[in-house]
Amino acid sequence: MTQSPAVRTTGRSGPVRIGERAARTLVAELARINDAKAALLVGVHPASAVLAAAIEALLPGDRLTVVPTEPFGAAALREHVTAQGRWVADRVNVVDSLAEAEPAAVVIAGEVFTGTAEATRGGVEGLAKYLTDGAVLSVATVATPGRTEGAAAELARQDALYGVGADLVLRNSPPVRVYRLRFTPASPATADSLAPAYRPSSVPVTRSMHIDSNGVAAAGIALGLAALTRAARPSSKLWLLPALAAGPVAAFFRDPERDVPEDLSAVVASADGKVLSVQRLHDERFGDGEWLRVAVFLSVLDVHVNRAPVAGKVVDYFVADGGFVNAMKPDAEHNVAAYTVLDTARGTVVVAQRTGLIARRIVQRAPIGALLAKGERFGLIRFGSRTDVYLPAEAADPLVGPGDKVVGGSTVIARWR
C-alpha cells in the first residue's frame, strides 16, 4: 500500500527537492521538544533529506512513524531504517499507509505542497486528523511572490488562521516557505520543555556566530550600490564608501549563539545592553496588579536580536504609537513600541521593543499562538534602542540594577519566587 491520494502534496510538475536547510526547518518543531514524544512523518523516500533530519532530531524516548511517498514502498524504507543501526530501528516505525499511523505531537509533510488550493486544503485536513491536542503540523510550499492561487495561496490562508510560525528558506532550489500550523490550543506550560527553535533567518558565519537575514540583505544592498557606483563612475573612488560599509552593516545584525540557563526559576535578559532602570509600576494595559520592569538600553554596538526572557505562549501583540526620542532618556517611555505578551506557568510576562533616536524599525517574528522557549530569538530592533521586560512584581525578584551590563538569553535578570 502507498500513501493516500488525499494527502499527496505534489502537483503534476513532480516533487520539489527539499535540501538540508529546508529539511532542518521542517523538522524544527520536532527537534525543539525535549520531552519524549511521538512524531509522524508523511511522504518520504530513503534518500529524503527530511527523513535524515527527523532521525537526527530524535531523542532516546521518542517514537517516529514514517509513511512512504509514491512510488516508493514501505519495504525500501524499512531496509533503509534498519541499515541505520539498532538505535534508529528501535525508534522509527515504517507503516504501509497513513491509515496505520497513530496521532502524534508533531506531524511533518515530507513533500512540498505544489497542487491546487483544493488539493492542498484536503491534504492539510487529512494530516490534521493525526494531531494530538496542541500539536503542530509542519508543511512547505514553493515560495512564489504574489501568488494568489494554488498551494501557496491556500497555505497562506491556513497560516493566517492557524499559523504559529513561518520561515522562508532561500537556500533551496527552488526557495520554499515552511509553515507551522496549530489547530487546537497548546498549554503555556508546554513551553518549559522546549529548546529555542532553529531559524533559517539566521545565517551561520562560524559555529558560534550568525548574521540575521536583515543584515545579509542590508550588506547586499551596500555592495550592490558600490557596484553601480563603480560602473557609473569608474574613475572615482566613491564606490569604496558603500563597499566598506557592507561589513559594519552586516556586523550590526550579528546573532551569536548563547548558553541559556536551564534553571526554570531564572528570567534572562531579552537583549544585550546596559540596565537603565529596575522599577515597580502599574500598567493597566497588561492587567491589574504591580509590575517589575527591567529596562535595558541597546547602543549601536550591541547585539540587537531580541530573545524571550521566559518560556511561554504568545497571547497578544500590539504596537503603541509615539516618538523617536533617544532611548536613554526618560521620554523614551513614550516612543513607538511593540509589545509581545506571554502567558506562562507563573503569570503574564511582557516584552516591549522600543524604538530610539536612530532605531525606526521593529521586527517581531512570533505570531499569536506561538510557543517560545526561554532565550529563543523572536525579533530585533534596527540600530540603537531599548527593550523592557515586565514581570508580575509579587512573583519575581530582580537580580540586576541600573548600570549593569547584560547579555541577551544568558544573563539572569530576575528569579521567580
Disulfide bonds with the S-S distance in Angstrom:
none
